[in-house]
Amino acid sequence: MTTVDDQRKLTAAWHAFLDATRDARQATRSNEGLSLAQYRLLLPLRGGECRRVGELADSAEIRGPTASRMLDGLERQELVERGHSPDDGRHVRVVLTPLGLDTLERKHEQIEAAWRNAFDQLSDVERAHAARFLRLMSALIRDL
């Protein structure tokens, strides 16, 4: 049976998780080279592809102007190059520079290691409970 104290602790932990998620979406550069928001923006370019700004924004679930501002900073850091599409001059296309690809790969490896570390700390039963809990919270958020 859940006590009021248990519910308060879980609610506080949930809000801390939501705060961390919100903070991670900010465009601030981290000490590792890219913020999570920048990583999400650049991830579709990981295989050497060239993409339109709008496609990157959609993939990162941010607005176009936000993506453009983030790309301004990434271009100043020489992590991306932008140019007009040869097919349609109205579209700006983005590609990673070699430095950008290296920076993105380092961030990807850091994230993968963090995920492995987190999962390694959980038992199989805890992983199953965590997955169930996250599905319940997702449904709760959608219903609100």
Secondary structure, DSSP 8 states (H G I E B T S, - for coil): ---HHHHHHHHHHHHHHHHHHHHHTS----TTSS-HHHHHHHGGGTTS--EEHHHHHHHHT--HHHHHHHHHHHHHTTSEEEEE-SS-TTSEEEEE-HHHHHHHHHHHHHHHHHHHHHHHTS-HHHHHHHHHHHHHHHHHHHH-
